[in-house]
Amino acid sequence: MFGARCLLRALRFCFSAPCPRHKPSAKLSVRDALRAQNASGERVKVQGWIRSVRSQKEVLFLHVNDGTSLESLQVVADSSFDSRELAFGSSVKVQGQLVKSPSKRQNVELKAEKIEVVGDCDAKDFPLKYKERHPMEYLRQYPHLRCRTNVLGSILRVRSEATAAIHSFFKDNGFVHIHTPIITSNDCEGAGELFQVEPSSKIKVPEENFFNIPAFLTVSGQLHLEVMSGAFTQVFTFGPTFRAENSQSRRHLAEFYMVEAEISFLENLQDLMQVMEGLFKTTTTTVLSNCPEDVELCHKFIAPGQKIRTYAKKQLSNWGADLHTEHEKYLVKHCGNMPVFVINYPLKLKPFYMRDNEDSPQHTVAAVDLLVPGVGELFGGSLREERYHFLEQQLARSGLTEAYQWYLDLRRFGSVPHGGFGMGFERYLQCILGIDNIKDVIPFPRFTHSCLL
Amino acid sequence: MFGARCLLRALRFCFSAPCPRHKPSAKLSVRDALRAQNASGERVKVQGWIRSVRSQKEVLFLHVNDGTSLESLQVVADSSFDSRELAFGSSVKVQGQLVKSPSKRQNVELKAEKIEVVGDCDAKDFPLKYKERHPMEYLRQYPHLRCRTNVLGSILRVRSEATAAIHSFFKDNGFVHIHTPIITSNDCEGAGELFQVEPSSKIKVPEENFFNIPAFLTVSGQLHLEVMSGAFTQVFTFGPTFRAENSQSRRHLAEFYMVEAEISFLENLQDLMQVMEGLFKTTTTTVLSNCPEDVELCHKFIAPGQKIRTYAKKQLSNWGADLHTEHEKYLVKHCGNMPVFVINYPLKLKPFYMRDNEDSPQHTVAAVDLLVPGVGELFGGSLREERYHFLEQQLARSGLTEAYQWYLDLRRFGSVPHGGFGMGFERYLQCILGIDNIKDVIPFPRFTHSCLL
């Protein structure tokens, strides 16, 4: 074995540049080219895909996009370049001078000296057509190409920014990141239908199960996070979760992402709601500040009803019956189309791990949901039952005592009051971008009857 | 639907503090308490688990740990506190004054005014014994408790730091993060044995397959990343991957994490190796700087042979036959126990997507592996075949033409030279920490015959 410092030294003399785009050559991303201040004829090289071609008498205008921003770079070429080769969708390398643009539409443009077509694109066969705005349903048929449209480009850049912002929020607040397992032998949380996992038929092993016991895809990392909050106090996970539900809804997927957090020594829902809000606000502020054009595109073209409204309000409600989608919608609407925290649900409707409020005759648990307009439940959380005997009773009631001895152990050895929550990441994106269908905010949607690529 | 700015405003007036640990109360994490400069009697509250108890004539010394650092906070209490209640493993809340410690072992200590036992811990039943250093094999039996030991605490804090550093490296270098799918219908990459996914037996649907086609757990996000590099130029993913291999090796798991990157307009292996090195160096530098004590603990107790050596060397080799573990080990040893890049493997040994070097009679592909001491293959990468006709031939040779029409499409519409790599995240941790068994660098290891919790 081998020390980290030793390995670092061993590699020190090999190369110095961290990344090809930082090489001495004047290779620039479109984003960096567009941001150039006082462009005054520097020779640069830009690479990307042609998004539009416009031919005038003496001049040819190209727009080149490399996915680093929504905006494309305008390339100006004289008529010596053959416009037939420079087709929509083709990939090109352009060398030239970065100059101030005479037009108000952009700050800079690239005066081409050399244009090389790297890969051409047959307009006849290419499913994306020049100057057409394709419906989202149409684009879903081409998961390998739709990311080259403006709208999917914007959504996926926002997704990437939000992912980074979520990691930063937790790191900045002292949370330890945990990879909770994807394959699990917990099958009885009651969080929905499960996918089972077995080696593919080609290699069936003699044993009944590869893992000796039935194994499933996780529906939540919560219980595993609780293990870790008993060592690190504040922990989070951000990974895929699964439901084998037969649903074609615009709010459900078979594979989706959850952000989950668990906090030890946390004693009331108010403290939990503060973290939920902190996460929502910090992430959203970062996204709005880092990719305003991408957010605006979604609001403008996808959700034209989208308006920046000015009222500010929140409702905290007690509730005495289970909430279905219709109820959630009603509640949000009734509260002025505002995000609504709903707290304290009846014990008999909720899973075994939620903390008993001991408030008979209502008999509720310390649960909290955050409902938002258009999407419904965005966050779900609760205090967890940290008292051994209460939890033992709940497990017995559900017939789960044997399977959850390890979970009871957490209450036998240095138990602490704690709580946590989960946020559906795709629903979060739907919410801030106003995207109607959840299938359009994930790169490769999986749902009943569909698993393309 | 509802705009992001609107939601932000709606939530603005509800709460202000981002996180409970920032509340006006003087609640401090152990890490922050230990870092306090000029401690001079501030009243603070610290929470955590008792790691040791030492009783002297008039004084009681406790060490309290909350997982925010390897080091515990020393609590000094007078004999009025009952030491029998303050047992190893119990959780406590301590209020008192933070003062300079008279001992050289620590800068500060907490003079207790109030100690509350939150959850006790029965030493008799607790599998972790006071003052014992348990073997790693023993700890693996208790995945729900082992994170409370010093060594697992350090490993998992390093894992969390490395995760954050990897996200930062790619963000800082302009890569877009992509969640590549976990469930996929690609079953023929030849990267190893597959797990198949079906709804659990309880809810077998009438159709043969939930997704209409057989679906598997991903073995790599590469092909999906290639889709995205055709839109965003530079992309990465960091997620779970799976192999249904019947292996009990110290280097293999059924579920493990891979960092994968894909870069468009990349034309030679040298540029790819620069990114691989940049990732390795930047991540390792960050880990060494942010948690030196955790790294040191691993080097000291787990890998006592670990030495910071001073030589610096690297080998680039051409190779003409397949490499097995023994060959890898030999190569690394032969090159002075240094990381070794091996490039240009025979085409007939490698998958269809690698770029043909057209260098007959050797006939190699532009592949690169980075081998490191003790671990073997840490990175694997290649240029991808971007030329339609070359790829078409390779697919035909492998009988995959029909299944990979979508992959051929990427070469029909604006194809670009590109390349990418994958790094095994657990192997990376093994490498920098000197941990012998891969099962000890992941929170919940899954392998043949084992899927605990």
Interface residues (C-beta under 8 A of the other chain):
Chain A: M1 F2 G3 A4 R5 C6 L7 L8 R9 A10 L11 R12 F13 C14 F15 A17 P18 C19 P20 R21 H22 K23 S29 R31 Q47 G48 W49 I50 D66 G67 T68 G89 S90 S91 K93 V118 G119 D120 C121 D122 D125 F126 P143 H144 L145 C147 R148 L152 G153 L156 R157 R159 S160 T163 A164 H167 F169 K171 N173 G174 V176 H177 I178 H179 T180 P181 I182 I183 T184 S185 N186 D187 E193 L194 F195 Q196 V197 E198 P199 S200 S201 K202 I203 V205 E207 F210 F211 N212 I213 P214 A215 F216 L217 L223 H224 V227 M228 G230 A231 F232 T233 Q234 G239 P240 F242 A244 N246 A254 E255 Y257 I263 S264 F265 L266 D271 M273 Q274 V275 E277 G278 F280 K281 T282 T284 T285 V287 L288 V295 H299 A303 G305 Q306 K307 I308 R309 T310 Y311 A312 K313 K314 N337 M338 P339 V372 P373 G374 E386 W406 Y407 D409 L410 R411 R412 F413 G414 S415 V416 P417 C431 I432 L433 G434 D436 I442 P443 F444 R446 T448 H449 S450 C451 L452 L453
Chain B: M1 F2 G3 A4 R5 C6 L7 L8 R9 A10 L11 R12 F13 C14 F15 A17 P18 C19 P20 R21 H22 K23 S29 R31 Q47 G48 W49 I50 D66 G67 T68 G89 S90 S91 K93 V118 G119 D120 C121 D122 D125 F126 P143 H144 L145 C147 R148 L152 G153 L156 R157 R159 S160 T163 A164 H167 K171 N173 G174 V176 H177 I178 H179 T180 P181 I182 I183 T184 S185 N186 D187 E193 L194 F195 Q196 V197 E198 P199 S200 S201 K202 I203 V205 E207 F210 F211 N212 I213 P214 A215 F216 L217 L223 H224 V227 M228 G230 A231 F232 T233 Q234 G239 P240 F242 A244 N246 A254 E255 Y257 I263 S264 F265 L266 D271 M273 Q274 V275 E277 G278 F280 K281 T282 T284 T285 V287 L288 V295 H299 A303 G305 Q306 K307 I308 R309 T310 Y311 A312 K313 K314 N337 M338 P339 V372 P373 G374 E386 W406 Y407 D409 L410 R411 R412 F413 G414 S415 V416 P417 C431 I432 L433 G434 D436 I442 P443 F444 R446 T448 H449 S450 C451 L452 L453
